[in-house]
């Protein structure tokens, strides 16, 4: 569990927090195997014995004052009786101390009633269902088939796999017999009419979900039989008097709704892990959950705010996401299309169920097979519940991330599926009339993360022997991290211990949330925030006076005295130029904006910084790294280095200068340092970055130059010289001087 705070030293009081103008919060990666310093938790198997505060329900930790018969909660300060069995455990000598007496970061197995009750009703076999759009092209289906073949390779033996197709009808596949069988049911066209029959009555779930151990080849055979709605189907529909446009229909909403119920406890099923992969080639436009993405629909709203295409059309998918969470189902959406699909209305399915959303504009350059293999190969926790508790002086103001908020308890989040990359952010504020002082207890933050993992039992070395194939058992575990922070009454300490990546993370979350209401207002708010930070910084370092007597060009907009703040102006400039905040949205697909919102809101801070402000490294040769460039402008072309590697998180670009010697091999050879770096970066990502090689002397360099953001103005237009970012800083400096701070 990695926890990074935006302010390493907490402000002592609300006035100091306001004066520094910095967001105050944390970014939490709960399923990370280590903390932010690389240290693993202390582990044990007696989580059910961990004492809890009778007042605030926080967990006992190493930081709690302890005597023989009582302990004091470090979160709320309440005194609690120490049960005799716990007192005996904590009276052991140091060599045999329980984990919570050795570390404030523990990961414990929940045994006895607490652990057993929560997993007893759940089947330990993981379930995966592919939901495939047949109102698509041959190229789309070939890509999906390749992705599912990759998924089958990543999934462990013992998993169950189901195959469902949809168009104007739903197809259920039974692959457990000698040949694949598909049973279809037509979807009612009306948006308020449910499917007339339950899927269980069409095909028993035990026939639909096939064990990968014995049916892998037949699943592959079934995939090969899947074809798009063809001209033959259109002719057949016409002969039967059906609407000739049915081959364009996608009854996605109905298909997913009945599938969630199919997998849920309504039929006596309860799976600890049930994961749906939904593949879409266009918008749902048929039956319940249909979306209107027509030009007439959008044109009718053209006079509204520029964010109009980022508004939900219906509550159908919000309600469906709630059902998925209750059923323990995680939904991953894969949209392979350049057609407007209204991912804004669909994204709630993946965001609230703990899934992911992917968008690919074409089948030609899609990394879908690699992405789905990566996703299924990394460790995941399921059925997660997370709760942050703070000491009495401060509280959580907002929380951000892909979770479902508990309907009863505040700041309790349910996460159906959580991998080691998933990150959640929290914004703090002071309780009324509260502060940290020398006489008060220090700031305390405790994160409790309860989760389930699937554990393999048995020998899997002999795949030919079905008796040795792995079976699963469930482990319910509790991970608790208790952190004590320092507080300060000195603004310089706040600035010196700023984590700029976490500041950026909280800002991006706030920008995403605010932009859903008004993009233009969000842009103005972000610029005003930077002006306030620059003003307060200069005031703190006495670069300008309260009377404004210092000249405008004496105002330090580069944070020269504080290295931790020196990237902030560039970060803000890059966010303003990003698709998240583009006012002139006719050049940016609204679904792409939604995709970025979902991607950015789940990234851990270092990865998000990479996506917002790429790293540019020059190389003297494929085997010799020259320098890491701080600037992203055309000035890099004056460098003597002939090769550049630009890492923008989801894109990796290798650029050869037009002046590069013809003796330098292009593209770089497989066994060089540059290639090794690229391979390492690709391996570390939770998505597959798109790799491009560009030879400046003959190739189109647009893809590389679009990342040189310092040459752009805030409206996204290009300048002939590197003055875009410089002009932006001048504008900030002018506003600070104008306010006379």
N, C-alpha and C positions, 0 to 999 in steps of 0.2 A: 504494500500500500504506500504509494508515493503521495506526499502532501507538500505542496509548494505554496507559500504565502506571498501575496503581492507586496506586503510590507513585513520584512523580517523582524523589525521592531514595531510593536503595535503602538499607536498614538495614545497618549495618556488621557486625553479628554476629547470631547466632540469639537471644541474650538480648534485644537491642533490638527485634528483630522480634516476639518474643513479648510484650514489654512494651507495644508500641503496639496490639496486638490487631487490626491491620488485615490483610486479605488482601493478599498480595503477588503480583502477576502482571500480565499484559498482555491486551488485547483487540486482535486482528489482523483487519483487513479487507483481505485480500491482493490482490483484484482492483480495489480502489479506484484510480481514475486518478491520484490525488494522495495525498500523505501527510497526516497530521493537521493540518498547518499550511497545506495547500493547495498545496504545491510538487510539481511533476511529477518523475518520475525522469529521469535522464540516459539516453538511448537510444543503441543501437548495433547493429551486425550481426555482431559477432565474439564472441558468447557462448561458442562452442566453444573459444576461446583463453583464456578466463578461468582463471587458475591456481587449483589447489586444494591445500589442505594435505595432505601425505602422511600426517599423523598422525590428524587428526579429520575430514578431507574438507570442511572449511569453505572458502568461496570467498575469494579475494584481494579486498581492498577498500581504499578510500582511507585507512582507519585503520591498515593494516598497515605497520609499519616496513619500509623498503625500502632496500637498497643495490644496487650494480650487478649482483651475481651471486647474491643471495639475498634472501629476504623472511621476515619473522616473522609467523606466524599470530596475529592479534589475539584469536582465540577460545581456543586452547589454549597459545599461546606457543612452539610448535615452530618451528624454523628450517627453511626449505625452499630448495632450490636454485631459482634463477631460470633457466628455459630461455633460450637465446640469442635466440629470436624474441620472447619476452615482454620480455626486457631491452631489445631494440631498440625495441619499441613504447613502453615506459615511459620511454625516453630522449628522446622527442620533446619539442619545445618546448611551452609551455603552450597555445598556440592550437590545437594538434592532438593534445592528450592524448586517450587513449581514455576512454570514459565512466567507468570505474571509478577513474580518476585525477582526475575532476572532481566526483564525488559518491559518497556512501556508499549511495545509493539508485539502482540501475540497472535497466534493462529491456532485455534483449539478445536478438537473434535467434540461435537455435541453427542453425548451418550445418554442412556436412560430415557426417560419419558420425553424430554424436550426434543431430542434428536430423532427418536424412533417414531413419535407421533407424526412428525412433519413429513417423513418419507415413507411411512408404512402404506399410505393409500396410493402412492405414486408408483407406477411401473418403472423399473430401472432401465428399461430398454429405450435408447434414444430413437426418436421418430423424425423422419425427414420426408416432406412432401413437395414435389415439384408441380407448380401450377403454370401451364403453358398456354399462351395465346395462339390460337389457330387462325385468327384473322390477320395473317402476317404473310411474309414472303418466305421463299425457300431458303434464302440467305439467312434470315432471322432464325429459322428452325435449325439450320445446320450449326449455327453458332451456339444455340441453346443446347443442342445435343452434345457438342464438344464440351460445353461447360458441365453438363451433367455427367459425362464420362469422367471428367476431372474430379467432380464431386464424389463419384463412386470410388475412385482411387483414394481419396482423402478420408472417407468415412471408415470407421472401424468395423471389423466383423462383429456381428451381433446386432447391428443397427437395423431398423425397419425402414423401408422406403416405399412411398406411394407416388402414383403418377396420375395427375388430373389435367384434363384439357378443357378449354372453354372457348366459346364463340357465341352463337345464339343457343347453344346447348352445352351441357356439361358432360364430359366423358370420364368414366372411372375405369381404370385398368386393373385387371387381375392377371398377374404374371406368374402365378404359382402352379399353373397347369402346364401341359406339354406345349401349348401355344398361347400367346397373349390374347386375352379377351377384353373387349371394351364394351361397356354398357353406357348408353346415353340417355339423358333426360333433357327435354327442351325447357329453356328459361322463359318465363312469362315476360312479355315485352313491357308491361306496365310497371312503373317504378314503385307502386304501392302494393304489388301482388307478390306473395312469397312463392317459393318452389312448392308445387302441389304434393310432393312426396319427399320423405326423408332419405338421405343417402344410404342410411343403414338398411332401408327396405330395398334399395336398388342393389347394393352389394355389401355384405357384412364387412365390418372393418378388418376382421382377421383375414379376409380374402384380399382386401385392398392394400394392406400393409405387408409387404413381402420382406423376408429376412435376406439381407445382402449376402450372407454366408452361402446360401444355396441358390439364390435367384439372380445373382449378378449378371450372368450371361443372358437370362431371359428379360431382365430389365433393359439391357442393351438392345435385344431384339425388338422389344416393344417400342423403344425410342425410334428405331429405324422405320417403324410402320407409321409414325406420325407425319402427316402431311398437312399443308395449309388448305384452307377451304378453297376448293378448285372449281374450275368451270363446270365440271360434272355435277358438283354439289349445287351450283347455281341453277343449272338446268333442271335438276331434280326438284329443287325448291319451287321453281316456276311451274313445273308439271303438277305439283301438288297444290298450286294456287297460293304459295307463300310469297311473301315480299321478296323481290329480287335483290334487295339491298342487304339481305341477311348475311352475305359473305363479308360484309364490312363491320359486323357487330361484335362487340366485346361485352359479354355479360359478366364482367369481372367482379362487380360488387356482390351479386348473388352467389357466384361460385365461391368466393372467399368466405362469405357469411355462412353458407351451409357447411363448408369445410371446417371452419372453426367449431361449429356445433358438433360436427361429426367426430372431431378429435377430443371434444370436451367431455365433461363428466355426466352430461345428460344421458349418455348411453352406458354409463358405468365405467367409462374410460378415464384414466388420469395418468398422464405421462409427465415425468419430471422435466423432460426435454422433448418438446414438439416444435419443430422448426419448418416454416413454409418458405419455399423459394418461389416467388411470383415473377414471371417473365412477361413483360408487356411490350407490344410493338406500337401502341397508340393509346388514345384515351378510352376509358370505359364509357360506352355510349348506348347501353342497352339494359333494360330492366332496372331493378333497384340499384341505386348507386351510380346511375349514369351521369356523366358530366357534359356540359355544353362548352365545347371549345371552338365553336364556329366563328367565322370572321364577323358575322352579324352580331353575335353576342358580345364580342370584344369591341366592335365599332360603336355599339350602343353605349359603351361605358368610356369611350375615349376621352370624354370631357372630364372625367373624374381624375383623381390623383394618379400619379405615375405608378403607384403601387397596386393598381386595381387587379392586375393579373396574379398578384401574390396573396389574394384573399380566398378563403375557403368558399366553395359554392354550396356545400351541403354538410350537414352533421352526420350523414350516414357513416362515413369512415371514422369519425370520432367515436361514434357508438360502437362500431365494429372493433376498434382498437381496445375499447374497454372490455368487450367480450373476449378478445384474444388474451388480454392480461389475466382476466379471471380464469380462463381455461389453461393458462400457462403456456400459451402459444406465442412464439416469436416469428415475426413476419419480416423477411428481407425482400425488398423490391428491386428488380433489375429492369430498367426501361432502356430499350435499344431502339431509339427513334430520334428523328429530328422534327417530328410533328409535335405540336403543342399538346401535351398529355395531361396538363393540370396536375403536376406533382405536388403543387401546394395543397390541394385537397386530399391527396393520397399519402403525403409524408407522415401524417399522424399515425398511420399503421405501423411504420417502422420505428418512429421516434418513441412512441409510448410503449411498444412491445419489446423494446431493447434490440431491435433489428437494425439493419443498414439499408441505405438507399444508394443505388448506383445509377448513373446515367451515361449512356454511350450514344454519340450522335450518329454513328454508322457501324455496320457490321465489319467493315474492312479493317479498321484500326482498333477494334474493341479488344480489351484485355479481360473480358468476362471469364474465360476459363481459368486464367491465372488468379484472378481476384477471388473466385469462389473456392479454388483450391487453398489459397492462403487463409481464407476465412475459416474453413473447416479444419485446417491443420493445426491451428493454434489452440491452446487450452482455453476453455470457457467455464464459467460458473453459471448456474441456473437457479431460478427461483430465489433471486437475491432480494434482500431488504437492507436498506442503508439508512442510518440515522446519525446526524451530527448533533452534538450537544455542546453548548458553550457555557463558560462560567457566567455568573449572574450579571456582570457589568455590561455585556454586549450580547447581541442576538443575530440570527440570520435574517437579512433583509430580503434577499432573493436567492433562488437556486436555479441552475441551468444544466441542461443535459438531456440525454435520451432515457427518460424514466417515466413511470406512471405515479403521480402523487397519491399518497394514501388518502382515501376519502374521509377518514375519521381523524387521523393524527397529523398535525402539521409537521413539515420537514421530515416526514418518513417517506422514502422513495422505494417503489417496487421496480425491479429490473429483471425481466424474464431471462435475459441472456447478457452476460458481461464478460468481455475478454480482457486481456492484459493491457490493451491500448485505451479502452473506454475511460473517458475522463469527465468529471462532473465539477462544476464550479459554483462557488457560494460567495455572496456579497454580505459583508457585515455592517452593522451600525450599533451605536451605543444605545443601551436602555435609557429611558428618561432619567435625567438627573444622576447619571452614573459616570464614573471615571475610574481609571487605574491610578492608585497612589502607592506611596511607600508603605502605608499602613494596611492597605488592602491586599488580598491574595493576588497572585499574578494571573494573567490571562491563561485560560485552559481551554483546549479544544479536544473533544473526544469523538472519534469516528468509529461506529460499530457497523460491521458488515457481515450479515449472516447469509450464507450461500450453500449451495449443494454442488458437489462434483460427482461425476460418474467414475467409478473405480473399476478397472479391469480385474477380473478374477480368473485364475487358470492360466495355463500355458498356451501361448498363441504361436509357438514356433513351428508347429506342424499343421499347416493350413489344410492338408489333405485329410486330416483326421478330425471329423466333426466333433468328436467328443472332447478334443483339446481346445476347441475354439473358445475365445474369450466370452465370458458372461459378465454382466455388470452388477455392481451393487452401488448403492447410494451412500454418500457420506455428507452429513449435514455439519457444517463447520461455522465457527464464529471467529472473525478477525476484528481485533480491537486495537486502535492506536490512540494513545493519549499524549498530547503535546503541550508543554508549557512554554509560553513565549515571554520574551522580555518586553517591557513597555518603556517608552521614553517621552520626556517633555521637551525634547530638543528636535527641531525640525530637520537639522542636518543629519541626525541619526536616521530619521525616516527616509530621507533621500539616499543616504549611503547604503541602506539595506533594502532598497527597492529591488524586486525581481521584475525586470522589464517584460519578460515573456508572460508572466502571470498577469501583469497589468494589461498587456495586449489581449490576453485571453478573456478577461472580464469585460474589457471594452468591446471586443467583437461580439460577445454574447449580448451586451446591452444594445449594440448597433443592430444586430439581427432582430431583436425583439422590438425595438423602436421603429425600424424600417418597415415592419409589417403594417404600421399605421400611417407613416408619412416619411418617405425617403428624403425629401428636401429638408424637412425639419430635423431629421437625424443628421444630415450633413452639417447643418448649421450648429447643432448641438455639439458635434464632435470637434469642429473647428473652435468653437467657444471654449470647450474643455481644454484644448491645447493652449489657447491664449491665457486661460486662468492658471495653468501649470507654469507657463513661462513667467507670468507676472509674479506668482508667489515665489518661484525659485529666485528670481532677480531681487525680490524684496528681501528674501532670506539672506541672500549673499550680498546685499547692499549694493547691487549694481545700479539700481535706480532708487530714487527717493519717493516718499509718499506724495511729495509735491510735484513730481514729474519734471524736476529741473534738469535731469540728465538727458542728453541728446538721444534721438531715436536709435542711432547706430551704436550706442553704448549698451543697448539692451542685448543680453546674451541669449540667443535663441538656440544655441548649440549645446547648452548645459556644460560649459567648459570645465567647471569645477566639480562635476559629479559624473563619473564614468557610467554609473548605472542608469542615468537618464539620457545619455547621449544618442540613443537610437529612437527615442520616443517620437521626435518630429518626423523622422522617416517612416515609422510605423503608421502614424496618423495619416500622412500623405498617401501611403500605399493603400490604406483602407478606403480613403476618399476616392481613390482611382479604381478600386476593385469593383467587380460587377455587383457587389452587395449594395452599393450606393450610387449607381449610375442613374442620373436623372434622364438622360437621353437613352431610354431603354430599347429603342427600335433596333439597335445593333446587338442586343444581348437577349438571348432566348430566356423567357421567364422560368422555364424548367431548369435551365442551367443555374440560375440564381438560387432556386430552391435546393438543387443538388449541393451547391456550395454552402448554403446555410446548414444543411444536414451534416456535411463533411466537417466543416469548421467547428460546429457545436459539439463534436465528439472527440476532437483531437487534443492530445496533451500539449502543454504550452510550447515546448521546443519545436514540435511538429507544426503547430499553428504558425509560429513565427516564420518557419521555413516557407509555408504556403503564402504568407502575406509579404514577406521580404526575403526573396531568394538569396542563396549564397552563391557568390561568383568567385571561382578559383581559376587562376591562370597557370599554365604549364609551359615550361621552356621546351619540353619534349614530352612524349607520352609517358616517360619514366621519371620526369623531374618536375615536382610541383614548385611553382615560383612564389605566388602570394595569394592571400585571400583579400579580395577587394571589398572595401566598405561601401563604395559608391556603385550605384546601378545607373550608369549613364554612358554616353558614347565616348567619354574620356578614356574608357578602358581600351579603346582602339589605339590610343597613343602608346600603350604598353609595348614593350619589346617582345613580350611573350606571344607566340603564334597560336596557342591553343587555350580555349576557355571551357570550363565545365560550369554550367549554371544549374543549380538544384532548386527547383520550385515546388518540391514535395511531390506533386502529382505529375510533374514533367521533369525530365532530365535532358538537357541539351548540351551537345558537344559542338563547339563552334571553332572552325579553323579560319584564322584571319586571312584576308586576301593576299597578305604579304608572306604567308607561311611558305617555307621552302618546299619545293616539290619532292625533296628527298624524305620529308616526314610522311610516313605512311598514313593514308586516309582510307577508310576509318582506322582508328588506332588498333594495333594488333591485340589479340586475346591475352597475351601474357605480359602486358605492361601495367604500370602502376595506375594509370588512368582507368583502364578496364577493371582492375581490381577494386578501385574505389566505387565505380558504378555498380559492380556486382554486390558490394557490401551495402550500398544505399538501397538497392532494390530489395535485398534480403531483409533489411531492417524495417521496411515500410509495411503498414497494414493494408495498403493497396499497391497495385502494380503500376509504377510510374511509366509514363510513355517516354520512350527513349528516341531521340532524334540526333542525327549527325548532319551538320550543316557546313558546307564548304563555301566560305564567304566569297570566293572568286567566281563561283558559277551558280550557286543555289540561291533561292529566295530566302532572305534573312529575316523576314517579317516575324516568324515565330520566336526568334531570338531577341529581336529588338523590342518586341512588345513588353518584355520584362525589364527593359531599361527605363524604369518609371520616372527617373529624375529628369528625363527629357520631355515629359508630358505636362500639359496644363491640367487644371482640375476638371475641365470638361472633357478630358480624354484626347484632345488634339495634340499633334506633334509639333515640336519646335525645331528650328534648324540648328539650334545650339543648346547646350546644357543649362538652360535657365529656368526650367519649369519648377523644380524644387527650390531653387534659389529665390525665385519670385514669390513662391509660397511662404518662405521664411521671412521675406521682406514684408509681406502682408500681415503675418503674425506679429512681427516687430512693430509695425505701424499701429495695429490694434492695441497692443500693450501700451504704447506711448500715448495713444488717444485716450485711454482710460486713466492715464496719469498715475499709474501704480508704481 
